[in-house]
Amino acid sequence: MAWSLVFWCNRSTATVVPAASASQARSRAQRKQKRGYGVIVAARWANAEDSRLIRRGAWVRRRRDGSSPQFGRSGHKAAARRHRSRYRSWL
């Protein structure tokens, strides 16, 4: 079973779920939905570097545009922290 990243309209990052198909990923993520997340807007397969983080038990942060605040320069990581704080009330 592969890892899938499910994106919500009111969250800056994805929910990680193990799934064999996109529909299964959406239904499993729906069970993890919390108040304020909004609706599911996309489900994508985790790439190789995300899969390594998941297997290590690390938190995976991947944006809908495919970028990640975990991989990049410190300025990008700081911008990602500011971006996430906008969603703090929903988390």
Buried (B, 14 or more C-beta within 10 A) or exposed (E): EEBBBBBBEBBBBBBBBEBEEBEBBBBBBBEEBEEEBEEBEEBBEBEEEBBEBBEEEEEBBBBBEEEBBBEEEEEEBEEBEEEBEEBEEBE
